[in-house]
Amino acid sequence: MTSSITLSLDAMGGDRAPALVVDGADIAIERLPDMRLVFVGDESRLRPLIDGTKRLKHATHEILHTDEMVGPAEKPSVALRSGRKSSMRMAIDLVAKGEADGIVSAGNTGALMAMSKLALRMCPGIDRPAIASFFPTMRGESCMLDLGANIECDTNNLVQFAIMGEIFARLVLGLNRPSVGLLNVGSEEQKGHEELREAAAILREIEAEMDFHGFVEGDDITAGTVDVVVTDGFSGNIALKTAEGTSRMFSHYLRESFKSTLFTKLGYLLCRSAIGQLRDRLDPRRYNGAVFLGLNGIAVKSHGGTDALGFANAIGVAADMARYGFLDKVKEELSVLHTVKDGEDDQKAAVS
């Protein structure tokens, strides 16, 4: 476990940057007082904000100045060509040079992914990165990936996602032996396309290293049937947006119902405490911090419209991954996978 952690923050990324970033860092420092933070952005705007904080101004921090930033609507290709001096790229470069353990940004998602892939490269043994994040479930919390980085995935991609997701859930959610499931149109072994069935066969072979549940369906996501849900980015992104929309619809109907009559308003007063608990349970800020898994470095994407508490949670996700050696554990698990696959290839060669 790494004791001393340094994170670089894209201080100009996000709807309310840089105030959002500074206020979020001030909250995060309370939990991780020994963490060192490097703010990459406009020093003339950052210094007064930091000096006005309660905890951050006394913590170990540094400002790396740049007055350039990646716009929220900027195309990734444009950002790659012209954004080398942007706050986002300079924050990523600190990780690439080993001067920071991870980067957190609330900026442009496409640009962050493109810049991170170019600067950090892929982790050895991983073909593609995957976006992973959290879901509230009836049993607690679960991790799901991929949420949109890869529209199409082959067998190896899904197996690699399962390994990375299992380690992520173990380190960030604190689960001793997370269960893993492949999202499918049914739980039967013959269901789904060929890539899914082949991935399931490989994951069953390494079951001693992983609690592989098998196939799960859409309603299993919120039921918490497994701790890690693995799918391609097409299905994962649709599932994510559907869940977000359903949550907003539920909140809307709940508010409208309690405002409809005098009796429902009185009912709200009687159950206000329970509603507060429900609101806290479904609060998207608790699950803020999507991770680009598979890169040879830690990169966490905060929602651009979140508040300080949400950004602080994204910082916490990056810090936990760095502190518990996520990248090293991915490499260890992949070596097990390669051993299994080499054994299968030897058996096939012997039979033939």
N, C-alpha and C positions, 0 to 999 in steps of 0.2 A: 504494500500500500504506500503510495506516494504521500509524503507529509506536507511538503511545500508545493503550492499550486500557483501558477501564474496564468491568468486568462486575459486575452486581448478582446476588447469590446469595440465593435463598430459603433462609435458614439453618434454618428450622424444618420444611422439607418433607423427607419420607423416613422410613424405618423407624427409623433410628438417628441422626436429627438431634437436636441440632446438631453432635455430635461428628463424624459422617460428613462434613459439609460442611467443617468446619474442617480435618480431616485431609486431605481431598481437595484443598483449596486449598493446603495446605502442600506437597503433592507437585507440584501444578501450577505453583507459583511457581518451582520449581527449573528448569523448562523456560522459563518466561516471567517472568523476574525483574523486568521493567519494568511488568508488568501491575498495574493498580490494582483492588482488589476492595472492593465494598460489601456487607457482611453485613447482611441485614435480618432482625431477630429479637430475641429476649430478650437484652439486653445483659448482664444479671446471669449468664446461663449462657454467653454467648459470650466475654466478656472473659477469664475464667480459662483457657478452652480455647485461645484465640489466644496468650495470654502463655506457654503451655506448649509452643508449637511451636518447631521448629528454625529454619525460614526465614521463615514467615509473619509472625512478630512483628516482624521487621526490615523487612518489605516495606510498600509503601504500601497502607493499608487504612483502612476506616471502618466503624463500626457504626451502623446506623439502627435505633433501638429500636422494637419493638412486641411486645406480649405476646399478640397474637392470631395464629391460624394456621388454615389450611384443613385440616379433618380428612380422613383417607384415604378415608372412605366418604361424604363430603359430596357432595350432588348439585350439579352445576354451576350450576343455577338458584338454589339456596340460597346458594352461594358468591358469585355475582354480586350478590345482594341485600344480603347481610350481611357480606361479606368485604372491604370497602373498606380497612379498617385491618389486614388480615392481612399476614403476611410475604410471601406470594405476590403479592398485588395491589400492595403498595408496591414490591416489586422490579420488577414489570412497569412500573409508573408511571415509575420512573426512566428506563427505556428510552424510554417515550412522550414524556417531557419532554426527551430528549436529554442526560440526565445520566449515562447508561450506554450502552454499545454493544451490550449483549446481556444476557439474563437466563438463569440456569440454575437449574432446580428439580428435586428428586426427589419432589415432592409429587403430589397428586391430578391425574391426566392430564386428565380431563374438565374440571375446574375451571381448570387451566392453559390449556387450549385456549380455553375460553369467555372467560376474563379477557383473554387475549392478543388475541383477535379484537376484543373491545370496546375495549381501550385502545390497541392498536397499529394497528388497522384493516388493510385489505388493501393489499398493494403495488399501485400503479397498473398496470392491465392484467391482474391476476390475479383470477379469480372466486372461487376457493376455496383454502383452505390444504391442504397435504398433509403427512403425517408421513413423513419419510425417515430411513432408518438404514442400517447396514452389514451385509453378509453375508460370511462367509468362503467362498471358492471354491477350486477346484483351481488357479486361476491367480493367486490373491492375495485381493483384496477387491473387492466390488461394492456399489453403492448401489441401494436399492429404495424405491419410493414409488408409491402411497400405502399406508400400513400400517394404515389404519383410520379416518381422519378423514372420508372420503366413501364411503358405501356404494354410491352410484350416481354415475357420471361421464358427462358428455357428451363430444363430440369436442374442444371447446375446452379442457375440463379436462385431458384426457389430453395434449394438445399442450403446454399450459402446464406440466404436471408434467414432461414430457420436457425442456423448456428449463431449468427449475429444477434438475432432477436432474443434467443434464449440467454445469451450472455448479458445482453442489455437489461432484460428483466431481472436477472440474478443480481446485477450490480446496482441498478437504479431503483428497482422496486423492492429490493432486499429479499427476494424469494430464494429459498434454499435449493429447490429443484423445480423450476418452472415447467409447466406442461405446454406442449407445442402442438398446434393443429394447422392443417392446410385448408384454406377456405375453398369450398366446393359446392356443387349443386345438390349434394346428397352425402350421406355418411357411408354408403356402401362402397366397397373397394373397387367395383367396376365402374363407378360414376366418374365423370369428369374427363378432360382431355388427356392425351397421352403423357404430356409433360408432368402433370399433377400426379398421375399414377406412378410414373417412374421416380419422381421425387419422394413419394411416400415409401416406395420400396427401399430406397437408399437410407432414408431416415429410420426405417425399422431396423436396418442393419446396424446402425450406431445407437440403438436404443439404450445400451448400457451407459452411454455418455449423455443421453438426453431422454426425457420423459415425453416420448412422442405419442400423442393421443390418436392420431389418424386424421380423417376428414371432419371438418365442422361446417355448419351452414350459417347463413346470415343471422338467424336469431340466436345463434350461439355466442355471437360477439358480445351483446349486452347481457346475456345470461352468465357470462364468465365461465363458460364450459372449459376453456383453456386460458392459460396466462399469456400466451403468445399466438397471435393469429397471423399466418403467413399467406400472402397472395401477391398477384402482380399489381403494378401500379394503376392499371385501368380499373380493376375491381375495387382496389383499396381506396382510390380517390373518390369513387362513387359512394362507397360505404361511409367514408368520412363526411362528405358533404351531405349525405342523407341524414346521418346522425346529428350533424350541426343544425340542419333545417328542422328536424323533428324536435330537437330541444327548444329551438326558438318558437315553434308552433305551440308546444306544450306550455311554455311560459306565457305566451300571448293569451291562450285560452284560459289559463289559470287566473291571470289578472282580470280578464273580462268577466269571468264568472264571479269573482269576489266583488266586482263593482256593480253587478246587475241589480241587486235589490238591497233594502235596508237590512234584511235578515242575513244575506250573504256577507255584508260588510261587518255585521256583528260576529258572524262566524269566523271571519278573518282575524278579528281581535282575539278570539278564543284559541285559535290554532296558529297564531303568528310565530310562536317559537318553533313549531314543527315545520312550518313553511320556511323559516330561516335555515333550519338544518338541511332541508331539501335544496334550497338555493346554494348553500355552501357545498353540498355534495356534487352538484352539477356545475359549479362555477368553472368556466373554461380556463380561468387563470391558473387553476390547480394543475391543469394538464398542458400548460404552455411549455413549449420547448421541443420542437421536432428535430430529430437528429439525423444527419447524413451519415449513415452507417456504411462502412466499406472503404472509406478514405483512409489514407495513411496519416491520419491526424483527426482531431476532434473538432467538429463543426456543428453548432447548434443554431437552429433558426427559430427565433421568437416571432409570434404573430405581430404584424406591423401595427395593429390597432390595440394591442394590449395596454395595460397600465403598469405602474411600477411594480406591483406585486407579481403580475404575470411575468415581467422581465426578470425579476429576482428568481422566480422558479426556473426560468430558462438557464440562468447562471448556475443555479444549483445542480441542474442536470449535467451541464458541462463539467462542473467541479467534481461530481460523483464519478463520472466516467474517467476523469484524469486520476483521481485519488485512488481508485481501485484497479487501475491498470487495464482498462478495457481493450486497448489495442493488443497488448501482449497476450491476453486471454483468447482473443480471436485467432491469433496465430497458432496458439497451442491447440485449440479445438480443430482448426483446419488441418493440422498435421494428423490428427486422429482420422478425419474424413479421408485424407489421401491414403492412409494405411488401409482403410476398409476397401476403398475403390481399387487399390493395387492388388489386394487379395482377391477381389472379385474378378479382375482381369486375368490373374494367374489361373484361377479356377476355370474360366472360360477357355483359356488357351490350352489347359490340360485336357479338357473334354474334347476340344476340337482336334 
